[in-house]
Amino acid sequence: MPMTDPIATLPEMSRGRMYAEDHSAHRSCFQRDRDRIIHSSAFRRLKHKTQVFVEHEGDYYRTRLTHSIEVAQVARTIARALELNEELAEAVALAHDLGHPPFGHTGEDALEALMEGHGGFDHNAQAIKIVTRLEAHYAEFDGLNLTWETLEGIAKHNGPVTGEIPFALVECNRMYDLELDTHASAEAQVAAISDDIAYNNHDLADGLRAGLFTLEDLRTMPMIGPCIAAVDARWPGLDPARREHEALRRFFGLLVEDVLSTSRARLAELKPDSADAVRHLGVPVVRFSQDTFAELKVIREFLYHRMYRHWQVQRMRRKARLVIEDLFRIFMDAPELLPDDWNRPTIAAEGTARARLVTDYIAGMTDRFALQEHRRITDPMVKG
């Protein structure tokens, strides 16, 4: 579907790349960004990084990789319906979690605490560092040399970046001003809301599969309760697995439809006339309605108590935090234990510079590798 909304980001109007390159004869600049993200090492590692459940706990649970693919699918659907640039929305969606360390938000919280006084840690800022520096495959530049629009979307898809800005983002912004005090493009906002839709839906699915709660527990929940009732009315006695799936797909559809109707109404009210005008409205244009947002808060509160704070999840969170803290302290004290391509610069560095190198190494780990590395270093019965 062609882009017809005046706020759509046009490839030919891109602000370009940090390092000039010849244009592709077959792909737009945002398609090229998407392809570079998919082929990056960081994207492949998402296969073994936690969403909620640690990767080795079961094959059916979402990982960061499957989550990112689901977010990209939702983003393309919404962007197409709003007549925006699907390729930019997809690129931002696929890249939005590249900076997550092992063990999901538990790992991020641990690194954030460890990096206090060293410039902080934030997974969005780390994603920027990955795509501008840490991916080192190309002959002429470090990183992926993505367009300004994709970098902007990764940095601020959740809104303007204010307050204390993590060092990784400060460093990139110094070289390539991402206008951190404004909102991002409508496409990046689509990627952000698609993230919310995806995890609200699949966290319910994963919690049900793990047996942390049942569909009957969700009957009183706003939005999802009526979806269960509609399925039961149409298919009485339906197989439990199919019943869960049918209820959740209806819930998923309600969220998408709410975003589309709310966003169209906001665009009609605010009347931005260009992609850049969206950035300077001072408010997001792609969002849930107030009623749906309030109902989602009830569902998230339920998930907080019944899933994220479940004793089984909490046990693994504690183990994960200890693994991250141990690895950080060990490598800070003995950087010679790092692999060859990491230990030379880390040994030569001190203080904050060393902490940032150690954090880059740990943040790039998968769940599996972090657990193995911890055992290799701390267990005398395991070969290093």
Backbone hydrogen bonds, N-H to C=O, Kabsch-Sander energy under -0.5 kcal/mol:
donor,donor_aa,acceptor,acceptor_aa,energy
4,T,2,P,-0.6
5,D,83,E,-1.2
8,A,5,D,-2.0
10,L,8,A,-0.6
13,M,10,L,-1.6
14,S,11,P,-1.7
18,M,146,L,-0.6
20,A,18,M,-0.5
32,R,28,S,-2.2
33,D,29,C,-1.7
34,R,30,F,-2.5
35,D,31,Q,-2.5
36,R,32,R,-2.2
37,I,33,D,-2.3
38,I,34,R,-2.4
39,H,35,D,-1.9
40,S,37,I,-1.3
44,R,40,S,-1.5
45,R,41,S,-2.0
46,L,42,A,-0.7
46,L,43,F,-0.9
47,K,44,R,-1.7
48,H,45,R,-1.6
49,K,46,L,-1.6
51,Q,53,F,-0.8
51,Q,62,R,-0.7
52,V,62,R,-0.5
57,E,54,V,-2.8
58,G,55,E,-0.9
64,R,46,L,-0.6
64,R,49,K,-2.1
65,L,46,L,-1.6
67,H,63,T,-2.5
68,S,64,R,-2.2
69,I,65,L,-2.2
70,E,66,T,-2.2
71,V,67,H,-2.6
72,A,68,S,-2.3
73,Q,69,I,-2.0
74,V,70,E,-2.2
75,A,71,V,-2.7
76,R,72,A,-2.3
77,T,73,Q,-1.7
78,I,74,V,-2.6
79,A,75,A,-2.8
80,R,76,R,-2.3
81,A,77,T,-2.1
82,L,78,I,-2.1
83,E,80,R,-1.3
84,L,79,A,-3.3
86,E,84,L,-0.9
89,A,85,N,-2.0
90,E,86,E,-2.6
91,A,87,E,-2.2
92,V,88,L,-2.4
93,A,89,A,-2.2
94,L,90,E,-2.6
95,A,91,A,-1.5
96,H,92,V,-1.2
98,L,95,A,-1.8
100,H,97,D,-1.8
104,G,101,P,-0.7
106,T,103,F,-1.2
107,G,103,F,-1.1
108,E,104,G,-1.8
109,D,105,H,-2.6
110,A,106,T,-2.1
111,L,107,G,-2.4
112,E,108,E,-2.6
113,A,109,D,-2.0
114,L,110,A,-2.2
115,M,111,L,-2.2
116,E,113,A,-1.0
118,H,115,M,-2.7
120,G,115,M,-1.9
126,Q,122,D,-2.6
127,A,123,H,-2.0
128,I,124,N,-1.7
129,K,125,A,-2.1
130,I,126,Q,-2.3
131,V,127,A,-2.3
132,T,128,I,-1.4
133,R,129,K,-2.1
134,L,129,K,-2.0
135,E,130,I,-2.2
136,A,134,L,-0.8
137,H,135,E,-0.6
143,G,133,R,-0.7
143,G,135,E,-2.8
144,L,131,V,-3.3
145,N,131,V,-0.8
148,W,16,G,-2.2
151,L,147,T,-2.3
152,E,148,W,-2.9
153,G,149,E,-2.0
154,I,150,T,-2.2
155,A,151,L,-2.4
156,K,152,E,-2.4
157,H,153,G,-1.0
159,G,156,K,-1.7
161,V,180,L,-2.6
162,T,160,P,-0.7
165,I,163,G,-0.6
167,F,119,G,-2.2
169,L,166,P,-0.9
170,V,166,P,-2.1
171,E,167,F,-2.9
172,C,168,A,-1.5
173,N,169,L,-2.7
174,R,170,V,-1.7
175,M,171,E,-0.9
175,M,172,C,-0.7
176,Y,172,C,-2.2
182,T,179,E,-1.9
183,H,279,R,-1.7
184,A,156,K,-0.5
189,Q,185,S,-2.0
190,V,186,A,-2.0
191,A,187,E,-2.0
192,A,188,A,-2.0
193,I,189,Q,-2.3
194,S,190,V,-2.2
195,D,191,A,-1.6
196,D,192,A,-1.6
197,I,193,I,-2.2
198,A,194,S,-2.7
199,Y,195,D,-2.5
200,N,196,D,-2.2
201,N,197,I,-1.7
202,H,198,A,-3.1
203,D,199,Y,-2.1
204,L,200,N,-0.7
205,A,201,N,-1.7
206,D,202,H,-2.8
207,G,203,D,-2.3
208,L,204,L,-2.2
209,R,205,A,-2.3
210,A,206,D,-2.2
211,G,207,G,-0.5
211,G,208,L,-1.1
212,L,207,G,-2.2
213,F,207,G,-0.7
218,L,214,T,-0.7
218,L,215,L,-0.8
219,R,216,E,-1.0
221,M,218,L,-1.6
224,I,222,P,-2.8
225,G,221,M,-1.9
227,C,223,M,-1.2
228,I,224,I,-2.1
229,A,225,G,-2.2
230,A,226,P,-2.2
231,V,227,C,-1.9
232,D,228,I,-2.5
233,A,229,A,-2.1
234,R,230,A,-1.6
235,W,231,V,-3.0
238,L,235,W,-1.5
243,R,239,D,-2.7
244,E,240,P,-2.4
245,H,241,A,-2.1
246,E,242,R,-2.9
247,A,243,R,-2.2
248,L,244,E,-2.5
249,R,245,H,-2.4
250,R,246,E,-1.4
251,F,247,A,-2.0
252,F,248,L,-2.7
253,G,249,R,-2.1
254,L,250,R,-2.2
255,L,251,F,-1.9
256,V,252,F,-2.0
257,E,253,G,-2.6
258,D,254,L,-2.2
259,V,255,L,-2.1
260,L,256,V,-2.3
261,S,257,E,-2.5
262,T,258,D,-2.5
263,S,259,V,-2.7
264,R,260,L,-2.3
265,A,261,S,-1.8
266,R,262,T,-2.2
267,L,263,S,-2.5
268,A,264,R,-2.1
269,E,265,A,-1.8
270,L,266,R,-3.2
271,K,267,L,-2.1
275,A,6,P,-0.5
278,V,274,S,-1.2
279,R,275,A,-0.9
280,H,276,D,-0.8
280,H,277,A,-0.7
281,L,278,V,-1.2
287,R,285,V,-0.6
293,F,289,S,-2.6
294,A,290,Q,-2.1
295,E,291,D,-2.2
296,L,292,T,-2.6
297,K,293,F,-1.5
298,V,294,A,-1.1
299,I,295,E,-1.7
300,R,296,L,-2.9
301,E,297,K,-2.0
302,F,298,V,-2.0
303,L,299,I,-2.4
304,Y,300,R,-2.4
305,H,301,E,-1.8
306,R,302,F,-2.8
307,M,303,L,-2.3
308,Y,303,L,-2.3
309,R,304,Y,-1.4
310,H,307,M,-1.5
314,Q,310,H,-3.0
315,R,311,W,-2.1
316,M,312,Q,-1.6
317,R,313,V,-2.3
318,R,314,Q,-2.2
319,K,315,R,-2.1
320,A,316,M,-2.6
321,R,317,R,-2.5
322,L,318,R,-2.2
323,V,319,K,-2.2
324,I,320,A,-2.4
325,E,321,R,-2.7
326,D,322,L,-2.6
327,L,323,V,-2.5
328,F,324,I,-2.4
329,R,325,E,-2.3
330,I,326,D,-2.7
331,F,327,L,-2.4
332,M,328,F,-2.1
333,D,329,R,-2.1
334,A,330,I,-2.8
337,L,334,A,-2.2
338,L,335,P,-1.8
342,W,339,P,-2.0
343,N,339,P,-2.9
344,R,340,D,-1.2
346,T,342,W,-1.6
347,I,343,N,-3.0
348,A,344,R,-1.7
349,A,345,P,-0.8
353,A,350,E,-1.2
354,R,350,E,-0.8
355,A,351,G,-2.4
356,R,352,T,-2.3
357,L,353,A,-1.5
358,V,354,R,-2.7
359,T,355,A,-2.3
360,D,356,R,-2.1
361,Y,357,L,-2.0
362,I,358,V,-2.5
363,A,359,T,-3.2
364,G,360,D,-1.3
365,M,362,I,-1.7
367,D,48,H,-2.6
368,R,48,H,-0.6
370,A,366,T,-2.4
371,L,367,D,-2.2
372,Q,368,R,-2.3
373,E,369,F,-3.3
374,H,370,A,-2.3
375,R,371,L,-2.0
376,R,372,Q,-2.7
377,I,373,E,-1.8
378,T,374,H,-2.4
379,D,375,R,-2.6
382,V,379,D,-1.8
